[in-house]
Amino acid sequence: MDWSIYKSQVVLDNQRVMINILDNAVSFLGDDDPTWTYDRYNVFGLTSPTQVFYDLYNELRRFVYDYTGVPKQLWMQSWVNYHMPDQVLKWHNHQWPIHGYISIEPHNTTTVFDNYVIDNKIGRVYIGPGNNPHEVRVIEPFDTPRITIGFDVTDRPHAANANLGMIPFPK
Protein backbone atom coordinates (compact mmCIF):
# COMPACT_ATOMS: atom_id res chain seq x y z
CA MET A 1 0.00 0.00 0.00
CA ASP A 2 1.53 3.31 -1.08
CA TRP A 3 -0.97 5.57 0.68
CA SER A 4 -1.82 6.32 4.31
CA ILE A 5 -4.71 7.59 6.38
CA TYR A 6 -4.16 9.83 9.40
CA LYS A 7 -6.62 11.24 11.91
CA SER A 8 -6.63 15.01 12.51
CA GLN A 9 -7.38 15.69 16.14
CA VAL A 10 -7.37 19.40 15.30
CA VAL A 11 -10.29 18.94 12.89
CA LEU A 12 -12.15 16.58 15.23
CA ASP A 13 -11.86 19.09 18.10
CA ASN A 14 -12.57 22.24 16.05
CA GLN A 15 -14.70 21.27 13.05
CA ARG A 16 -17.45 23.87 13.55
CA VAL A 17 -14.94 26.72 14.03
CA MET A 18 -13.00 25.60 10.94
CA ILE A 19 -16.16 25.50 8.81
CA ASN A 20 -17.02 29.06 9.90
CA ILE A 21 -13.51 30.29 9.09
CA LEU A 22 -13.53 28.61 5.67
CA ASP A 23 -17.07 29.86 4.89
CA ASN A 24 -15.75 33.37 5.45
CA ALA A 25 -12.37 32.81 3.77
CA VAL A 26 -13.73 31.56 0.45
CA SER A 27 -15.65 34.84 0.07
CA PHE A 28 -12.28 36.61 -0.34
CA LEU A 29 -11.58 34.54 -3.45
CA GLY A 30 -14.46 36.04 -5.42
CA ASP A 31 -16.83 33.98 -7.52
CA ASP A 32 -14.17 31.60 -8.81
CA ASP A 33 -14.23 27.99 -7.61
CA PRO A 34 -11.46 27.93 -4.97
CA THR A 35 -10.35 24.49 -6.16
CA TRP A 36 -9.26 25.68 -9.59
CA THR A 37 -7.59 28.87 -8.34
CA TYR A 38 -5.15 26.86 -6.19
CA ASP A 39 -2.18 28.58 -7.83
CA ARG A 40 -3.35 32.00 -6.61
CA TYR A 41 -3.43 31.29 -2.86
CA ASN A 42 -2.50 28.82 -0.14
CA VAL A 43 -5.33 27.94 2.23
CA PHE A 44 -3.04 28.28 5.24
CA GLY A 45 -2.20 31.84 4.19
CA LEU A 46 -5.88 32.54 3.51
CA THR A 47 -6.85 31.40 7.01
CA SER A 48 -3.99 33.01 8.88
CA PRO A 49 -3.53 34.10 11.55
CA THR A 50 -6.14 31.79 13.11
CA GLN A 51 -4.80 29.49 15.80
CA VAL A 52 -6.80 26.48 14.62
CA PHE A 53 -5.34 26.57 11.10
CA TYR A 54 -1.87 27.16 12.50
CA ASP A 55 -2.39 24.01 14.56
CA LEU A 56 -3.69 22.11 11.53
CA TYR A 57 -0.69 23.22 9.46
CA ASN A 58 1.69 21.86 12.10
CA GLU A 59 -0.26 18.62 12.42
CA LEU A 60 -0.23 18.19 8.63
CA ARG A 61 3.55 18.76 8.55
CA ARG A 62 3.99 15.88 11.01
CA PHE A 63 1.77 13.61 8.91
CA VAL A 64 3.53 14.46 5.63
CA TYR A 65 7.02 13.98 7.03
CA ASP A 66 5.90 10.71 8.63
CA TYR A 67 4.46 9.54 5.31
CA THR A 68 7.48 10.54 3.23
CA GLY A 69 10.24 9.67 5.65
CA VAL A 70 12.14 12.40 3.81
CA PRO A 71 14.46 14.38 6.09
CA LYS A 72 14.96 17.18 3.56
CA GLN A 73 12.96 20.30 2.80
CA LEU A 74 9.53 19.96 1.19
CA TRP A 75 7.21 22.46 -0.52
CA MET A 76 3.42 22.38 -0.41
CA GLN A 77 0.48 23.98 -2.16
CA SER A 78 -2.96 23.72 -0.58
CA TRP A 79 -6.45 24.92 -1.41
CA VAL A 80 -10.02 24.51 -0.26
CA ASN A 81 -12.51 22.31 -2.11
CA TYR A 82 -15.91 23.87 -1.37
CA HIS A 83 -18.65 22.13 -3.34
CA MET A 84 -22.31 21.26 -3.44
CA PRO A 85 -23.26 17.73 -4.64
CA ASP A 86 -23.43 18.70 -8.33
CA GLN A 87 -19.99 20.36 -8.13
CA VAL A 88 -17.86 17.58 -6.62
CA LEU A 89 -14.65 16.78 -8.42
CA LYS A 90 -14.83 14.46 -11.41
CA TRP A 91 -11.89 12.37 -12.61
CA HIS A 92 -8.69 14.40 -12.39
CA ASN A 93 -5.03 14.03 -11.52
CA HIS A 94 -2.22 15.88 -9.73
CA GLN A 95 1.20 16.13 -11.38
CA TRP A 96 3.12 16.22 -8.10
CA PRO A 97 4.99 13.48 -6.22
CA ILE A 98 2.54 13.52 -3.30
CA HIS A 99 -1.14 14.42 -3.08
CA GLY A 100 -3.56 14.42 -0.19
CA TYR A 101 -6.61 15.97 1.38
CA ILE A 102 -8.09 16.74 4.78
CA SER A 103 -11.81 16.12 5.32
CA ILE A 104 -13.37 19.04 7.19
CA GLU A 105 -17.04 18.51 6.21
CA PRO A 106 -17.01 15.61 3.75
CA HIS A 107 -20.66 14.62 4.10
CA ASN A 108 -21.38 11.07 2.93
CA THR A 109 -18.87 10.85 0.07
CA THR A 110 -16.04 8.64 -1.09
CA THR A 111 -12.93 9.37 -3.10
CA VAL A 112 -12.43 6.75 -5.77
CA PHE A 113 -8.96 5.96 -7.13
CA ASP A 114 -8.18 3.36 -9.79
CA ASN A 115 -7.46 0.57 -7.29
CA TYR A 116 -9.06 1.66 -4.01
CA VAL A 117 -11.78 3.78 -2.41
CA ILE A 118 -11.44 6.11 0.59
CA ASP A 119 -14.49 6.66 2.80
CA ASN A 120 -14.39 10.34 3.65
CA LYS A 121 -14.91 11.00 7.37
CA ILE A 122 -14.53 14.16 9.43
CA GLY A 123 -10.88 14.59 10.40
CA ARG A 124 -9.57 11.94 8.02
CA VAL A 125 -6.35 12.88 6.23
CA TYR A 126 -5.41 10.94 3.10
CA ILE A 127 -1.82 11.08 1.81
CA GLY A 128 -0.71 9.15 -1.25
CA PRO A 129 1.22 9.33 -4.47
CA GLY A 130 0.52 12.00 -7.03
CA ASN A 131 -0.23 11.04 -10.63
CA ASN A 132 -3.07 8.88 -9.35
CA PRO A 133 -6.41 9.74 -11.03
CA HIS A 134 -9.39 10.03 -8.69
CA GLU A 135 -12.88 11.48 -8.30
CA VAL A 136 -15.38 12.20 -5.55
CA ARG A 137 -18.65 10.28 -5.42
CA VAL A 138 -21.71 11.46 -3.53
CA ILE A 139 -23.32 8.61 -1.58
CA GLU A 140 -26.09 10.72 -0.06
CA PRO A 141 -27.17 14.24 -1.16
CA PHE A 142 -26.34 17.19 1.09
CA ASP A 143 -27.42 20.83 1.33
CA THR A 144 -24.33 22.56 2.76
CA PRO A 145 -20.93 22.67 1.07
CA ARG A 146 -18.65 19.65 1.13
CA ILE A 147 -15.39 21.06 2.47
CA THR A 148 -11.97 19.48 2.17
CA ILE A 149 -8.47 20.90 1.99
CA GLY A 150 -6.44 19.49 -0.88
CA PHE A 151 -2.66 19.61 -0.98
CA ASP A 152 0.27 18.65 -3.18
CA VAL A 153 3.81 18.17 -1.89
CA THR A 154 7.16 18.07 -3.66
CA ASP A 155 10.79 17.71 -2.66
CA ARG A 156 11.92 19.18 -5.96
CA PRO A 157 12.10 22.96 -5.87
CA HIS A 158 11.27 24.87 -9.02
CA ALA A 159 12.32 28.26 -10.30
CA ALA A 160 10.16 31.14 -9.13
CA ASN A 161 6.93 31.26 -11.11
CA ALA A 162 3.36 32.50 -10.97
CA ASN A 163 2.20 29.75 -8.57
CA LEU A 164 1.42 31.80 -5.46
CA GLY A 165 0.12 28.71 -3.65
CA MET A 166 3.44 26.86 -3.33
CA ILE A 167 5.13 27.53 0.01
CA PRO A 168 8.00 25.99 2.00
CA PHE A 169 6.92 23.15 4.28
CA PRO A 170 9.67 23.06 6.92
CA LYS A 171 10.38 19.93 8.91
C-alpha positions in Angstrom: 0.0 0.0 0.0 1.5 3.3 -1.1 -1.0 5.6 0.7 -1.8 6.3 4.3 -4.7 7.6 6.4 -4.2 9.8 9.4 -6.6 11.2 11.9 -6.6 15.0 12.5 -7.4 15.7 16.1 -7.4 19.4 15.3 -10.3 18.9 12.9 -12.1 16.6 15.2 -11.9 19.1 18.1 -12.6 22.2 16.0 -14.7 21.3 13.1 -17.5 23.9 13.5 -14.9 26.7 14.0 -13.0 25.6 10.9 -16.2 25.5 8.8 -17.0 29.1 9.9 -13.5 30.3 9.1 -13.5 28.6 5.7 -17.1 29.9 4.9 -15.7 33.4 5.5 -12.4 32.8 3.8 -13.7 31.6 0.5 -15.7 34.8 0.1 -12.3 36.6 -0.3 -11.6 34.5 -3.5 -14.5 36.0 -5.4 -16.8 34.0 -7.5 -14.2 31.6 -8.8 -14.2 28.0 -7.6 -11.5 27.9 -5.0 -10.3 24.5 -6.2 -9.3 25.7 -9.6 -7.6 28.9 -8.3 -5.1 26.9 -6.2 -2.2 28.6 -7.8 -3.4 32.0 -6.6 -3.4 31.3 -2.9 -2.5 28.8 -0.1 -5.3 27.9 2.2 -3.0 28.3 5.2 -2.2 31.8 4.2 -5.9 32.5 3.5 -6.9 31.4 7.0 -4.0 33.0 8.9 -3.5 34.1 11.6 -6.1 31.8 13.1 -4.8 29.5 15.8 -6.8 26.5 14.6 -5.3 26.6 11.1 -1.9 27.2 12.5 -2.4 24.0 14.6 -3.7 22.1 11.5 -0.7 23.2 9.5 1.7 21.9 12.1 -0.3 18.6 12.4 -0.2 18.2 8.6 3.5 18.8 8.5 4.0 15.9 11.0 1.8 13.6 8.9 3.5 14.5 5.6 7.0 14.0 7.0 5.9 10.7 8.6 4.5 9.5 5.3 7.5 10.5 3.2 10.2 9.7 5.7 12.1 12.4 3.8 14.5 14.4 6.1 15.0 17.2 3.6 13.0 20.3 2.8 9.5 20.0 1.2 7.2 22.5 -0.5 3.4 22.4 -0.4 0.5 24.0 -2.2 -3.0 23.7 -0.6 -6.4 24.9 -1.4 -10.0 24.5 -0.3 -12.5 22.3 -2.1 -15.9 23.9 -1.4 -18.6 22.1 -3.3 -22.3 21.3 -3.4 -23.3 17.7 -4.6 -23.4 18.7 -8.3 -20.0 20.4 -8.1 -17.9 17.6 -6.6 -14.6 16.8 -8.4 -14.8 14.5 -11.4 -11.9 12.4 -12.6 -8.7 14.4 -12.4 -5.0 14.0 -11.5 -2.2 15.9 -9.7 1.2 16.1 -11.4 3.1 16.2 -8.1 5.0 13.5 -6.2 2.5 13.5 -3.3 -1.1 14.4 -3.1 -3.6 14.4 -0.2 -6.6 16.0 1.4 -8.1 16.7 4.8 -11.8 16.1 5.3 -13.4 19.0 7.2 -17.0 18.5 6.2 -17.0 15.6 3.8 -20.7 14.6 4.1 -21.4 11.1 2.9 -18.9 10.9 0.1 -16.0 8.6 -1.1 -12.9 9.4 -3.1 -12.4 6.7 -5.8 -9.0 6.0 -7.1 -8.2 3.4 -9.8 -7.5 0.6 -7.3 -9.1 1.7 -4.0 -11.8 3.8 -2.4 -11.4 6.1 0.6 -14.5 6.7 2.8 -14.4 10.3 3.7 -14.9 11.0 7.4 -14.5 14.2 9.4 -10.9 14.6 10.4 -9.6 11.9 8.0 -6.3 12.9 6.2 -5.4 10.9 3.1 -1.8 11.1 1.8 -0.7 9.1 -1.2 1.2 9.3 -4.5 0.5 12.0 -7.0 -0.2 11.0 -10.6 -3.1 8.9 -9.3 -6.4 9.7 -11.0 -9.4 10.0 -8.7 -12.9 11.5 -8.3 -15.4 12.2 -5.5 -18.7 10.3 -5.4 -21.7 11.5 -3.5 -23.3 8.6 -1.6 -26.1 10.7 -0.1 -27.2 14.2 -1.2 -26.3 17.2 1.1 -27.4 20.8 1.3 -24.3 22.6 2.8 -20.9 22.7 1.1 -18.7 19.6 1.1 -15.4 21.1 2.5 -12.0 19.5 2.2 -8.5 20.9 2.0 -6.4 19.5 -0.9 -2.7 19.6 -1.0 0.3 18.6 -3.2 3.8 18.2 -1.9 7.2 18.1 -3.7 10.8 17.7 -2.7 11.9 19.2 -6.0 12.1 23.0 -5.9 11.3 24.9 -9.0 12.3 28.3 -10.3 10.2 31.1 -9.1 6.9 31.3 -11.1 3.4 32.5 -11.0 2.2 29.7 -8.6 1.4 31.8 -5.5 0.1 28.7 -3.7 3.4 26.9 -3.3 5.1 27.5 0.0 8.0 26.0 2.0 6.9 23.1 4.3 9.7 23.1 6.9 10.4 19.9 8.9 
